[in-house]
C-alpha cells in the first residue's frame, strides 16, 4: 500500500465554524480566524491554512510566500 500526500486543495480545513473563513486563495484571506497563535514566535496559523507572521508576511498552504504588505501612511 502506497501512502500519497494530500494535495493542498484536498487538505482538511481547520475551520469548522459557520460561516466558514475565506479560502487561502480568496482576496480577503487575511480575515480568517486564528486557529493557533504563537505571539512569542511571531506567527499565527489561520483557519484557512495560512501562516501569518507579525510583519504581515504570509506562508500559503501551497508553499508560496507572500512578502510583508503593511499599509502605507496617508
C-alpha positions in Angstrom: 0.0 0.0 0.0 1.4 3.4 -1.0 0.7 6.5 1.0 0.1 9.6 -1.0 0.3 13.2 0.3 -2.9 15.2 0.1 -2.9 18.0 -2.4 -3.4 21.5 -0.9 -7.0 21.6 -2.4 -7.7 18.3 -0.7 -6.2 19.1 2.7 -8.7 19.2 5.6 -9.7 22.6 6.7 -9.3 23.6 10.4 -12.3 25.9 10.0 -15.3 24.3 11.5 -17.4 27.3 12.3 -20.3 28.9 10.3 -19.8 30.9 8.2 -16.5 29.4 7.1 -13.4 31.5 6.8 -12.3 32.7 3.4 -10.2 30.2 1.4 -6.5 30.8 1.2 -6.8 31.9 -2.4 -9.5 34.5 -1.7 -8.7 38.2 -1.8 -9.9 38.5 1.9 -7.9 35.5 3.1 -6.4 37.6 6.0 -9.9 37.8 7.5 -9.8 34.1 8.6 -9.9 33.3 12.3 -6.8 32.4 14.2 -6.6 28.6 14.8 -3.2 28.6 16.6 -1.4 31.6 17.9 2.3 31.8 18.9 2.9 35.5 19.6 6.2 34.8 21.3 7.5 33.4 18.0 5.7 36.0 15.8 3.3 33.9 13.9 -0.3 32.6 13.8 -2.0 29.7 11.9 -5.3 30.8 10.4 -8.3 28.5 9.8 -7.6 28.5 6.1 -4.1 27.1 6.5 -2.2 30.3 6.1 0.7 31.0 8.5 0.5 34.7 9.2 3.6 36.5 10.5 3.7 39.6 12.7 5.5 41.6 10.0 2.4 40.9 7.8 4.1 38.3 5.6 2.3 35.0 4.9 3.1 31.4 4.0 0.3 29.9 2.0 -0.8 26.3 2.2 0.7 25.5 -1.2 4.1 26.7 -0.1 4.1 30.2 -1.7 5.4 33.1 0.4 3.7 36.5 0.4 6.0 39.4 1.3 5.1 41.7 4.1 2.4 44.1 2.9 1.9 46.8 5.5 -0.4 49.7 4.6 1.4 52.9 3.7 0.9 56.1 5.8 -1.6 58.5 4.3 
